[in-house]
């Protein structure tokens, strides 16, 4: 019995050695990505966790350990919960409106045999422009109460106002700018996924007399489902990291109506110079990105089992 176990152990060791020798090239190619992730993600992330438990101001070399006091302080801050609520609303908006627009536009492009490349280029223009350019376009051409479309409507006698100055609708106005910038990108992603649907299945559905909606449900959607799940997960992650358009258009105002977790952490870090408290807020933001990632991985594994 002992000899048999020794023999099996020896064979296992030899097999593992052969496997490592045959796969060393793959590990070599993975090494740069692992090192980059270690240096750019893991180490700064670990440092952020440590800083969140101190009262460091970002400049001084003297700081003290405060434990969970920073987390207690931000959780007791009313504007933190305003920012959290705005992030939830922002996420719900982006999980519905740009997804629906992008999906409809992708099917419309799919039905066209001519001009596809031109349409894709046009849809991608807002996405490839810098956020500051898009923000300036909307501020000066649409939202400006003097020279923009809002100002033109006021000159015609309509009682309109710039939505960026109204706390009740400012968040939706900023979201509209970001949705305009983002939906074209989703269109291209969904269109690329739709093109992977086998022509045989589409023709078979047409022969069987399936309607367009039936084709979408039973033919197209099963093939783009992995892409759909991935983009939903990415939208959740990016929604809780939203910063650029909010800061460029309103800086979180008016009256914190467009405050997001990112602008909340930014103001604490660079206006109050409390890096420890800002790191605590940043860690709270990261939780939702991790949850979205775990949810996507779980759904992917479930789909593979099925």
C-alpha positions in Angstrom: 0.0 0.0 0.0 2.8 2.4 0.9 4.6 1.6 -2.3 1.5 2.2 -4.4 0.9 5.6 -2.7 4.6 6.6 -3.3 4.2 5.6 -7.0 1.1 7.6 -7.4 2.6 10.6 -5.7 5.7 10.4 -7.9 3.5 10.2 -11.1 1.5 13.3 -9.9 4.7 15.3 -9.2 6.1 14.3 -12.7 2.8 15.3 -14.3 2.7 18.6 -12.6 6.4 19.2 -13.6 5.6 18.4 -17.2 2.5 20.7 -17.1 4.6 23.6 -15.7 7.2 23.1 -18.4 4.7 23.0 -21.2 2.8 26.1 -19.9 5.7 28.3 -18.8 5.3 30.4 -21.9 1.7 31.2 -20.9 2.8 32.2 -17.4 5.5 34.4 -19.0 2.9 36.3 -21.1 0.7 36.7 -18.0 3.5 38.1 -15.9 3.3 41.7 -17.2 -0.4 41.9 -16.6 0.1 40.5 -13.1 2.8 42.9 -12.3 0.8 45.9 -13.6 -2.2 44.8 -11.5 0.0 44.4 -8.5 1.6 47.8 -8.8 -1.4 49.9 -10.0 -4.3 48.1 -8.3 -3.4 45.9 -5.4 -0.7 48.1 -3.7 -2.6 51.4 -4.0 -5.8 49.7 -2.9 -4.1 48.4 0.2 -2.7 51.8 0.9 -6.1 53.3 0.5 -7.5 50.9 3.1 -4.7 51.9 5.5 -5.1 55.6 4.9 -8.9 55.4 5.5 -8.1 54.6 9.1 -5.9 57.6 9.7 -6.4 61.4 9.9 -3.8 62.1 7.2 -4.2 65.4 5.4 -2.2 64.4 2.3 0.8 66.6 3.0 2.1 66.1 6.6 4.2 63.1 7.6 2.5 63.1 10.9 -0.8 61.3 11.2 -2.5 59.1 13.8 -4.6 56.0 13.6 -8.3 56.7 14.1 -9.8 53.3 13.3 -13.3 53.4 11.9 -14.0 57.0 12.9 -13.8 58.2 9.3 -16.5 55.7 8.3 -18.7 56.8 11.2 -18.2 60.4 10.2 -19.2 60.0 6.6 -22.2 57.8 7.5 -23.4 60.5 9.8 -23.1 63.2 7.1 -26.4 64.1 5.5 -24.8 65.0 2.1 -23.1 61.6 1.9 -26.6 59.9 1.8 -27.7 62.5 -0.7 -24.8 61.6 -2.9 -25.5 57.9 -2.4 -29.2 58.4 -3.4 -28.1 60.3 -6.5 -25.7 57.5 -7.5 -28.6 55.0 -7.2 -30.8 57.2 -9.4 -27.9 57.7 -11.9 -27.4 53.9 -12.1 -31.1 53.2 -12.7 -31.1 55.8 -15.5 -28.1 54.3 -17.2 -29.4 50.8 -16.8 -32.5 51.7 -18.8 -32.4 54.7 -21.1 -29.0 54.3 -22.9 -29.4 50.5 -23.0 -32.8 50.8 -24.6 -31.7 53.5 -27.1 -28.5 51.6 -27.9 -30.4 48.3 -28.5 -33.0 49.9 -30.8 -30.3 51.7 -32.7 -28.3 48.5 -33.1 -31.3 46.7 -34.6 -31.9 49.6 -36.9 -28.3 49.5 -38.2 -28.6 45.7 -38.5 -31.5 46.1 -40.9 -29.6 48.5 -43.1 -27.2 47.1 -45.6 -25.8 50.4 -46.8 -24.3 53.2 -44.7 -23.5 51.0 -41.7 -19.9 52.2 -41.3 -21.0 55.9 -41.6 -23.7 55.5 -39.0 -21.3 53.8 -36.6 -18.8 56.6 -37.0 -21.5 59.2 -36.4 -22.7 57.4 -33.3 -19.2 57.1 -31.9 -18.4 60.8 -32.3 -19.8 61.9 -28.9 -18.0 59.1 -27.2 -14.6 59.8 -28.6 -14.8 63.5 -27.8 -13.2 64.7 -24.5 -15.8 65.1 -21.7 -14.8 68.8 -21.4 -15.7 69.4 -25.0 -19.1 67.7 -24.7 -19.8 69.6 -21.5 -18.9 72.9 -23.1 -21.2 72.1 -26.1 -24.2 71.5 -23.9 -23.5 74.4 -21.6 -23.1 76.9 -24.5 -25.4 75.6 -27.2 -28.3 74.1 -25.2 -28.3 75.0 -21.5 -27.1 78.6 -21.8 -29.9 80.9 -20.7 -28.6 83.8 -22.9 -27.1 82.4 -26.1 -28.2 78.7 -26.1 -31.5 77.0 -27.0 -32.8 77.9 -23.6 -32.1 81.5 -24.3 -33.7 81.3 -27.7 -36.9 79.8 -26.2 -37.0 82.6 -23.6 -36.7 85.2 -26.4 -39.8 83.6 -28.0 -41.7 84.2 -24.8 -41.6 80.7 -23.3 -41.1 80.5 -19.5 -38.1 78.2 -19.5 -35.0 78.0 -17.4 -31.6 76.3 -17.4 -32.1 72.9 -15.9 -28.6 73.0 -14.4 -29.7 75.8 -12.0 -32.8 73.9 -10.8 -32.2 71.5 -7.9 -35.2 69.4 -8.9 -34.0 68.5 -12.4 -30.3 69.3 -12.4 -29.3 65.6 -11.9 -31.4 64.6 -14.9 -29.9 67.3 -17.0 -26.4 66.2 -16.2 -27.4 62.6 -16.8 -28.8 63.6 -20.2 -25.4 64.9 -21.3 -23.7 61.7 -20.2 -26.4 59.5 -21.8 -25.9 61.4 -25.1 -22.2 60.7 -24.9 -22.6 57.0 -24.0 -25.5 55.5 -25.9 -23.6 55.5 -29.2 -20.9 53.3 -27.7 -23.5 50.9 -26.4 -25.0 50.8 -29.9 -21.7 49.7 -31.5 -21.2 47.0 -28.8 -24.7 45.6 -29.2 -24.4 45.8 -33.0 -21.2 43.8 -33.0 -22.8 41.2 -30.8 -25.9 41.0 -33.0 -23.8 40.3 -36.1 -22.5 37.1 -34.4 -26.0 35.6 -34.6 -25.9 32.7 -37.1 -27.7 33.4 -40.4 -29.1 29.9 -40.4 -31.1 30.5 -37.3 -32.4 33.9 -38.6 -33.5 32.3 -41.9 -35.1 29.4 -40.1 -37.1 31.8 -37.9 -38.2 33.7 -41.0 -39.4 30.5 -42.7 -41.4 29.6 -39.6 -43.1 32.9 -39.8 -41.6 34.5 -36.6 -42.3 38.1 -36.1 -39.6 40.7 -35.5 -40.1 40.6 -31.7 -40.1 36.8 -31.7 -36.8 36.9 -33.5 -35.4 39.3 -31.0 -36.5 37.2 -28.0 -35.7 33.7 -29.3 -32.9 34.2 -31.8 -31.0 37.4 -31.2 -31.1 37.9 -27.5 -29.8 34.4 -26.5 -26.7 35.2 -28.5 -26.1 38.7 -27.2 -27.0 37.7 -23.6 -23.4 37.5 -22.4 -22.6 40.9 -23.9 -25.8 42.3 -22.3 -24.8 41.0 -18.9 -21.3 42.3 -19.2 -22.4 45.8 -20.2 -24.9 45.9 -17.4 -22.1 45.1 -14.9 -19.8 47.7 -16.5 -22.6 50.3 -16.3 -23.1 49.7 -12.6 -19.4 50.0 -12.0 -19.1 53.2 -14.1 -22.2 54.7 -12.6 -20.7 54.6 -9.1 -17.5 56.1 -10.4 -19.3 58.9 -12.3 -17.4 62.2 -11.9 -16.3 64.1 -15.0 -19.7 65.4 -16.4 -21.0 66.1 -12.9 -18.0 68.1 -11.9 -17.7 69.9 -15.3 -21.3 71.0 -15.4 -22.4 71.6 -11.8 -19.5 70.6 -9.4 -22.2 68.8 -7.4 -24.6 71.7 -7.1 -26.9 73.5 -7.0 -27.4 72.8 -3.3 -25.8 69.4 -3.6 -28.6 68.3 -6.0 -26.1 66.6 -8.2 -23.7 65.5 -5.5 -22.2 62.1 -6.2 -20.0 59.8 -4.1 -17.1 60.7 -6.3 -17.6 64.5 -6.0 -18.2 64.1 -2.3 -14.9 62.3 -1.9 -13.2 64.8 -4.1 -14.3 67.8 -2.1 -13.2 66.1 1.1 -9.8 65.3 -0.3 -9.0 68.6 -2.1 -11.1 71.2 -0.3 -11.0 70.0 3.3 -7.6 68.2 2.8 -8.8 65.1 4.8 -7.4 62.2 2.8 -8.3 59.7 5.4 -12.0 60.5 5.3 -11.9 60.8 1.5 -10.4 57.3 1.3 -13.2 55.9 3.4 -15.7 57.3 1.0 -13.8 55.9 -1.9 -13.8 52.5 -0.4 -17.5 52.7 0.0 -17.8 53.5 -3.7 -15.6 50.5 -4.6 -17.9 48.1 -2.8 -20.5 48.5 -5.5 -18.0 47.9 -8.2 -16.9 44.7 -6.5 -20.5 43.6 -6.1 -21.2 44.2 -9.8 -18.1 42.2 -10.7 -19.1 39.2 -8.5 -22.6 39.3 -9.8 -21.4 39.1 -13.4 -19.0 36.2 -12.6 -21.8 34.4 -10.8 -24.2 34.8 -13.8 -21.5 33.8 -16.2 -20.7 30.6 -14.3 -24.4 29.8 -14.1 -24.7 30.2 -17.8 -21.8 27.9 -18.4 -23.3 25.2 -16.2 -26.6 25.5 -18.1 
